[in-house]
């Protein structure tokens, strides 16, 4: 860890530091990339086997929080898929700052029911990601998306998605009722 580029925090200090502030202060360099296996940084030529994926998950589990944050900023798609489930919300937020994250990954993240609310709100604030219709649908149907945010996207949904939403028992009753009212309004 290069102390002039990245602040040094203990695990307990990291829990008390604002996530956005920590991410702003964390800078990754070529030297940071060198501390990880190339298997974690470069996109693999072939798909990961279950054994290789398990080995990767074990290596990640042994890392400190600052290492996981750096890896989230640098890691390949397989690493990002494992780190998105990290308990500390700073790690999934760091994944969203990875330059190689794709819209398909964002769609998958928006569909996760156990993702921190802050991650969903960060996706909402990203202008390019929110242009994707399927990401909007995923956010609206995700029970962790704040109600006020989900309601804002209702007008953007197609009728068939509104019909499914009004029957969806995993969303707020207010959201389901609003979808039903919007459908009635559209049908005139």
Secondary structure as GFF3:
##gff-version 3
##sequence-region A 1 188
A	DSSP	alpha_helix	11	16	.	.	.	ID=ss1
A	DSSP	alpha_helix	19	25	.	.	.	ID=ss2
A	DSSP	alpha_helix	30	34	.	.	.	ID=ss3
A	DSSP	alpha_helix	38	41	.	.	.	ID=ss4
A	DSSP	alpha_helix	50	61	.	.	.	ID=ss5
A	DSSP	alpha_helix	65	74	.	.	.	ID=ss6
A	DSSP	alpha_helix	77	83	.	.	.	ID=ss7
A	DSSP	alpha_helix	89	95	.	.	.	ID=ss8
A	DSSP	alpha_helix	103	111	.	.	.	ID=ss9
A	DSSP	alpha_helix	117	125	.	.	.	ID=ss10
A	DSSP	alpha_helix	127	130	.	.	.	ID=ss11
A	DSSP	alpha_helix	133	141	.	.	.	ID=ss12
A	DSSP	alpha_helix	147	153	.	.	.	ID=ss13
A	DSSP	three_ten_helix	154	156	.	.	.	ID=ss14
A	DSSP	alpha_helix	159	167	.	.	.	ID=ss15
A	DSSP	alpha_helix	173	187	.	.	.	ID=ss16
###
